[in-house]
Amino acid sequence: MNQTRRDVFQAISDPTRREIIHLLARRTLNLNNVADHFTISRPAVAKHIRILTECGLVVVRTRGRETFCEADLKGLKQVSEWANTYQEFWNNKLDALERFLDENPSDENL
C-alpha cells in the first residue's frame, strides 16, 4: 500500500493539530479522549490524527477495541533545526549591531 508522507510543517500549521500534539505530549489518549477536548466532530479529529500520523508526529495503536494515540516528537526536530537557523541569523545581526553601537557611541549617550 502506497502511503502519503506529509510534511511536518504542514501538520503543525493547523492550530487544532498543534493542540492535539500538546495533549498527546503529556500522555497517551484514546481517540475518544482526544476528541472530547474539541468542539469539532470525532471524524474531523480522526482526520487530524491521520495527518499527524502520516507525518510521523503521532503513533496510533489498537488495543482490543480501543485506538490509542501517542506523540512521537522526534519529528519536531526538523522544525527546531529550521527555527534555529533563523535564531542564529538574528543573533548574529544583533551582535553586529551591538558591536557597532559600542564602537560608535553617540553624543546623546555621553
DRENBARO-17491 format. One line per 5 residues: number of its first residue (from 1); for each residue x, y, z of N, C-alpha, C. Coordinates in Angstrom, 1 decimal, padded with zeros to 4 digits. Layout:
! residues N
NUM	X Y Z X Y Z X Y Z  ...
END
This chain:
! residues 110
1	000.8 -001.2 000.0 000.0 000.0 000.0 000.9 001.2 000.0  000.6 002.2 -000.9 001.4 003.4 -001.0 000.8 004.4 -000.1  001.6 004.8 001.0 001.1 005.8 001.9 001.8 007.1 001.7  001.0 008.2 001.7 001.5 009.5 001.5 002.2 009.9 002.8  003.4 010.5 002.6 004.2 011.1 003.7 004.0 012.6 003.7
6	003.4 013.1 004.7 003.2 014.6 004.8 004.3 015.3 005.4  004.4 016.5 005.1 005.5 017.4 005.7 005.1 017.8 007.1  006.1 017.8 008.0 005.8 018.1 009.4 005.3 019.6 009.5  005.8 020.4 008.6 005.4 021.8 008.7 003.9 022.0 008.3  003.4 021.1 007.4 002.0 021.1 007.1 001.2 020.7 008.3
11	001.7 019.7 009.0 001.0 019.2 010.2 000.8 020.3 011.3  001.9 021.0 011.5 001.8 022.0 012.6 001.3 023.3 012.2  000.9 023.4 011.0 000.3 024.7 010.5 -001.1 024.9 011.0  -001.7 023.8 011.4 -003.1 023.9 011.9 -003.2 024.0 013.4  -003.9 024.9 014.0 -004.0 025.1 015.5 -004.6 023.9 016.2
16	-005.5 023.2 015.5 -006.1 022.0 016.2 -005.1 020.9 016.3  -004.3 020.7 015.2 -003.3 019.7 015.2 -002.2 020.0 016.3  -001.8 021.3 016.4 -000.9 021.7 017.4 -001.4 021.4 018.8  -002.7 021.6 019.0 -003.3 021.3 020.3 -003.3 019.8 020.6  -003.6 019.0 019.5 -003.6 017.6 019.7 -002.2 017.1 020.1
21	-001.1 017.6 019.4 000.2 017.3 019.8 000.5 017.7 021.2  000.0 018.8 021.6 000.2 019.3 023.0 -000.4 018.3 024.0  -001.6 017.9 023.7 -002.3 016.9 024.6 -001.6 015.6 024.6  -001.2 015.1 023.5 -000.6 013.8 023.4 000.9 013.8 023.9  001.5 014.9 024.0 002.9 015.0 024.5 002.9 014.8 026.0
26	001.7 015.0 026.6 001.6 014.8 028.1 001.3 013.4 028.5  000.4 012.7 027.6 000.1 011.3 027.9 -000.6 010.7 026.7  -000.6 009.4 026.6 -001.3 008.7 025.6 -002.8 008.7 025.9  -003.6 009.0 024.8 -005.0 009.0 025.0 -005.7 008.2 023.9  -006.9 007.7 024.2 -007.6 007.0 023.2 -008.3 008.1 022.3
31	-008.7 007.7 021.1 -009.3 008.6 020.2 -010.4 009.4 020.7  -011.3 008.8 021.5 -012.5 009.4 022.1 -012.0 010.5 023.1  -011.0 010.2 023.9 -010.5 011.2 024.9 -009.9 012.4 024.1  -009.2 012.2 023.0 -008.7 013.3 022.3 -009.9 014.2 021.8  -010.8 013.5 021.2 -012.0 014.2 020.6 -012.8 015.0 021.7
36	-012.8 014.5 022.9 -013.5 015.2 024.0 -013.0 016.6 024.2  -011.7 016.9 023.8 -011.1 018.2 024.1 -011.5 019.2 023.0  -012.3 018.8 022.0 -012.5 019.7 020.9 -014.0 019.8 020.7  -014.5 020.9 020.0 -015.9 021.1 019.7 -016.1 020.6 018.3  -015.1 020.2 017.5 -015.3 019.6 016.2 -015.7 018.1 016.3
41	-016.2 017.6 015.2 -016.7 016.2 015.2 -015.6 015.2 015.4  -016.0 014.0 015.9 -015.0 012.9 016.0 -014.3 012.6 014.7  -015.1 012.5 013.6 -014.4 012.2 012.3 -013.4 013.3 011.9  -013.7 014.6 012.3 -012.7 015.6 012.0 -011.4 015.5 012.8  -011.6 015.1 014.1 -010.4 014.8 015.0 -009.7 013.6 014.4
46	-010.4 012.6 013.9 -009.7 011.4 013.4 -008.9 011.8 012.1  -009.4 012.7 011.3 -008.7 013.2 010.2 -007.4 013.9 010.6  -007.5 014.8 011.6 -006.3 015.5 012.1 -005.3 014.4 012.6  -005.8 013.4 013.3 -004.9 012.4 013.8 -004.2 011.7 012.7  -005.0 011.4 011.6 -004.4 010.7 010.4 -003.3 011.5 009.8
51	-003.5 012.8 009.7 -002.4 013.7 009.1 -001.2 013.7 010.0  -001.4 013.8 011.3 -000.3 013.8 012.3 000.5 012.4 012.2  -000.3 011.4 012.0 000.3 010.0 011.8 001.1 010.0 010.5  000.6 010.5 009.5 001.3 010.5 008.2 002.6 011.2 008.2  002.7 012.2 009.0 004.0 013.0 009.1 004.9 012.5 010.2
56	004.4 011.5 010.9 005.3 010.8 012.0 005.2 011.5 013.3  004.3 012.4 013.6 004.2 013.0 014.9 003.3 012.3 015.9  002.5 011.4 015.4 001.6 010.6 016.3 001.7 009.2 015.8  001.7 008.3 016.8 001.6 006.8 016.6 000.3 006.4 017.1  -000.4 005.6 016.3 -001.7 005.1 016.6 -001.6 003.6 016.8
61	-002.1 003.1 018.0 -002.0 001.6 018.2 -003.4 001.2 018.7  -003.8 000.0 018.3 -005.1 -000.6 018.7 -004.8 -001.6 019.7  -005.6 -001.5 020.8 -005.5 -002.4 021.9 -006.9 -002.9 022.2  -007.2 -004.1 021.8 -008.6 -004.6 021.9 -009.5 -003.8 021.0  -010.5 -003.2 021.5 -011.5 -002.4 020.8 -011.2 -000.9 020.7
66	-010.1 -000.5 021.4 -009.8 000.9 021.5 -008.6 001.3 020.7  -008.6 002.5 020.2 -007.5 003.1 019.4 -006.8 004.1 020.3  -005.5 003.9 020.5 -004.8 004.9 021.4 -003.8 005.6 020.5  -003.6 006.9 020.9 -002.7 007.8 020.2 -001.7 008.3 021.1  -000.4 008.3 020.6 000.7 008.9 021.5 001.6 009.7 020.6
71	002.2 010.7 021.2 003.0 011.6 020.4 004.4 011.0 020.2  004.9 011.3 019.1 006.3 010.9 018.7 007.0 012.2 018.3  007.6 012.9 019.2 008.0 014.2 019.0 009.4 014.3 018.3  010.0 013.2 017.9 011.2 013.3 017.2 011.1 014.0 015.9  009.9 014.0 015.3 009.7 014.6 014.0 009.7 016.2 014.1
76	009.6 016.7 015.3 009.7 018.1 015.5 011.1 018.6 015.5  012.1 017.7 015.4 013.5 018.1 015.3 013.7 018.9 014.1  013.1 018.5 013.0 013.2 019.3 011.7 012.7 020.7 011.9  011.7 020.9 012.6 011.1 022.3 012.8 012.1 023.0 013.7  012.6 022.4 014.7 013.6 023.0 015.6 014.8 023.5 014.9
81	015.3 022.6 014.0 016.6 022.9 013.3 016.3 024.1 012.3  015.1 024.1 011.7 014.8 025.2 010.8 014.7 026.5 011.6  014.0 026.5 012.7 013.9 027.7 013.5 015.2 028.2 014.0  016.1 027.2 014.4 017.4 027.6 014.9 018.3 028.3 013.9  018.1 028.0 012.6 018.9 028.8 011.6 018.5 030.3 011.6
86	017.2 030.6 011.8 016.8 032.0 011.9 017.2 032.6 013.3  017.2 031.8 014.3 017.7 032.3 015.6 019.1 032.7 015.5  020.0 031.9 014.9 021.4 032.1 014.7 021.5 033.4 013.8  020.8 033.5 012.7 020.8 034.7 011.8 020.6 035.9 012.6  019.5 036.0 013.4 019.2 037.2 014.2 020.1 037.5 015.3
91	020.6 036.4 015.9 021.7 036.6 017.0 022.9 037.3 016.4  023.3 036.8 015.2 024.5 037.4 014.5 024.2 038.9 014.2  023.0 039.2 013.7 022.7 040.6 013.3 022.7 041.5 014.5  022.1 041.0 015.6 022.0 041.8 016.9 023.4 041.9 017.5  024.2 040.9 017.4 025.6 041.1 017.9 026.4 042.1 017.1
96	026.2 042.1 015.8 026.8 043.1 014.9 026.4 044.5 015.3  025.1 044.7 015.5 024.5 046.0 015.9 025.1 046.4 017.2  025.2 045.5 018.2 025.8 045.8 019.5 027.2 046.3 019.3  028.0 045.6 018.5 029.4 046.0 018.3 029.5 047.4 017.6  028.6 047.6 016.7 028.6 048.9 016.0 028.3 050.0 017.0
101	027.3 049.8 017.8 026.9 050.8 018.8 028.0 051.0 019.9  028.7 049.9 020.2 029.8 050.1 021.2 031.0 050.9 020.6  031.2 050.6 019.3 032.3 051.3 018.6 032.0 052.7 018.1  030.8 053.1 018.1 030.3 054.4 017.6 029.3 055.0 018.6  029.8 055.4 019.7 028.9 056.0 020.7 028.3 057.3 020.2
106	027.1 057.5 020.5 026.5 058.8 020.0 026.7 059.9 021.1  026.7 061.1 020.8 026.9 062.2 021.7 025.7 062.3 022.7  024.6 061.8 022.4 023.4 061.8 023.3 023.6 060.8 024.5  024.5 059.8 024.3 024.7 058.8 025.4 025.8 059.3 026.3  026.5 060.4 026.0 027.6 060.8 026.9 027.1 061.7 028.0
END
